[in-house]
Amino acid sequence: MPLDYATLKFIWWLLLGTLLIGFAIMDGFDLGVCMLLPFLGRDDTERRVLINTVGPVWEGNQVWLILGGGAIFAAWPALYAASFSGFYPAMMLLLAALILRPVGFKFRSKLPAARWRSAWDWALFAGGLVPALIFGVAMGNLLTGVPFTYDSELRASYAFGLFDLLRPFPLLCGLVSIAMLSTHGAAYLAVKTDAELAARARAVLRGTALLWTALFAIAGLWLWRSGYGMVVAGGAEPAATPDPLAKTAALTAGAWLANYHRWPATLLLPALGLAAPLVVAALAVTGQRLFIFAMSSLGIIGVIGTMGVSLFPFLLPSSSHPASSLTVWDASSSQRTLWIMLLAVIVFLPIVVAYTGWVYRVLRGPVTPAQIRANPDGNY
């Protein structure tokens, strides 16, 4: 194999981050549109316009989530087992919310009754809000650590439930996620609608983008002042055979900021997370629609990249037993597995990206009320 084991682990850490960013950008605007649906659409036709901006693409966008889950399963099996077992109630709540979206799209227009359609509009709102909140809360819990441990046979035990995850800092991270994806959804609507709806989306952008920056800054200051952080004290060799119990780790104040001192260039990521929403808010005034969406996407890269750099090399820190924490070096699959998967990614990921680009080119242009009225039975 031309790549050593440690390099393959690091590459797959980068690929996992890429898949998470791809999901947040591509499916994030779907969630954002659903959150904004009851507020931006003032009548049934306008709400159908909003739904049909994402109706043809949401299924393809959600593939990024499936790819991310598959990558965790194959490249980081210990992380997959620990997170899907420990966060099981949150996962079920997330799946229930995600199921609301396709059901809402399919059933909303089956009956003409206003009450029926309004109920599904609010179901779609929940289908956007709940996943955005859960994803943010999950990130907040990673930064503060969750109480779990492994015994000598690597059987995990968890000392937390669903409501234990809803602590103040993770909830703040959930609000960051909601503001970020609402902004991204409004940026998408500014591109995919016209006239009054586009102007309304830009007006919403100005508020949500500023809220995104403010909440992200507060979360950063909170993290800095709180002293959350963890370091690997020894035993976790990058090229060693994965064994989560072979290392020692310790809670250390300010450890999540250490990587920025080690690699100063990574400070660009939190700077993007703070500055990009401000540029979005400014562009919303000028009406530069494509630039708005591009800057919103850059802001998402900044926020998720900040998470990854802050935690590295940790994947799932344990607040109760730091030595049981999972890291990039001790939670991966075998070298052969990572290499074979990397070859598959090299072949298939460009195909996925090219096909996605072709789809969006074919579907380019705004969705308008006139199109809905001209073909009421051929749209959601």
Secondary structure, DSSP 8 states (H G I E B T S, - for coil): --S-HHHHHHHHHHHHHHHHHHHHHHTHHHHHHHHHHHHH--SHHHHHHHHHHHTTTHHHHHHHHHHHHHHHHHH-HHHHHHHHHHTHHHHHHHHHHHHHHHHHHHHGGGS--HHHHHHHHHHHHHHHHHHHHHHHHHHHHHHH-B-EEE-TT--EEE---TGGG--HHHHHHHHHHHHHHHHHHHHHHHHH--HHHHHHHHHHHHHHHHHHHHHHHHHHHHHHHHT--EEEEE---TTS---GGGSEEEE-TTGGGHHHHH-GGGGHHHHHHHHHHHHHHHHHHHT-HHHHHHHHHHHHHHHHHHHHHHHTTEEE-BSS-GGG-EETTTS---HHHHHHHHHHHHHHHHHHHHHHHHHHHHT-S---HHHHHHSTTS--
